[in-house]
Amino acid sequence: MVRLTNKKAQRITKDYDAGQISRTANAILHVIFIICVLLCTLPLLLVFMVSITDNQTLLRYGYTLFPQQISFSAYTYMLRSGHAIIRAYWVTIQVTVLGTIFSTLVMAMYAYPLSRPTFKYRKLFTWLVLFTMLFSGGLVPWFVVYTQLLGIGDTLAVLIIPYLMNAWFVLVLRTFYKSAVPEELLEAARIDGAGEIRAFVTIVIPLSTAGIATVALFMLIAYWNDWWLAMVFIRSTNLDTIQNFLRQMLTNLQFIARHPAMLGRVDISAMPSETMRMAVAVIAVGPVVFAYPFFQRFFVKGLMIGAIKG
């Protein structure tokens, strides 16, 4: 066995850390990551800069990161209906929070028994959830189920319940449980007297935080960006979501721009028809951006749990 002195070991470590290959690799990785960051942030920055550009300047010079004339007319136009947009935001926040919690819980609980080899009917229930990925009853039966059979049309529940189950995320969680939760650990918990619910809450969920957080993030984005359910089911203006509200506003603005004769003497050129699109995108995507750092903590925590054996 070759023994190294502390001084020689430190010199070898220093030479390895400062080696030419290591420096080159780090430089390449830094360049790649900088390019990726720019590719992700520049489109968002461009959308924001276009949204605060004067409409006539935009039509004349096109899209640019450095507008020649700044104008907040698009945001002013939207804020004229301040109470309505605040109400739509509040409805969307409720739907997003409740929908994300309940949908993630339902899918996590459904996927758990499918991942356990001791569950006798796991193949049957896996086939049932897989069947929904391949076939559907159609739009009309789907609409009738929620409006007549369940009777929840034009309610807050109809914006949440249709997305409670997602077959793809169920299969993803099932696979994650198989790799992250050893069966021996659950058997030890059962020997100690823990039931299935307690084992799921105290063992499965902590070990599967990364997978559950990933599904929760995707469901949060799905609920926040959804306008289809509000357009199909909602008739009351007090239950309109922010996405559908902005869609209606943009549609009305486009209709006015195409039929100026209906407004008489109103100056159509003063309306921010082009910058309005980007302002809608900024308002719609803004709150979701702040959700990523929150979920990132759970990604790191979920990956670290169980990583150290001892």
Protein Blocks (a to p, Z undefined) as FASTA:
>chain_A
ZZddfklmmmmmmmmmmpmklmmmmmmmmmmmmmmmmmmmmmmmmmmmmmmgcfklmmmn
opafbdfbdcfklmmmmmmmmmlmmmmmmmmmmmmmmmmmmmmmmmmmmmmmmmpmklmk
lmmmmmmmmmmmmpcebjklmmmmmmmmnopghifklmmmmmmpcfklmmmmmmmmmmmm
cfklmmmmmmnopafklmmmmmmmmmmmmmmmmmmmmmmmmmmmpmklmmmmpmbfklcc
fklmmmmmmmmmmmmmmmmmlnomacfklpcfklmmmmmmmmmmmmmmmmmmmmmmmmmm
mmmgokagZZ
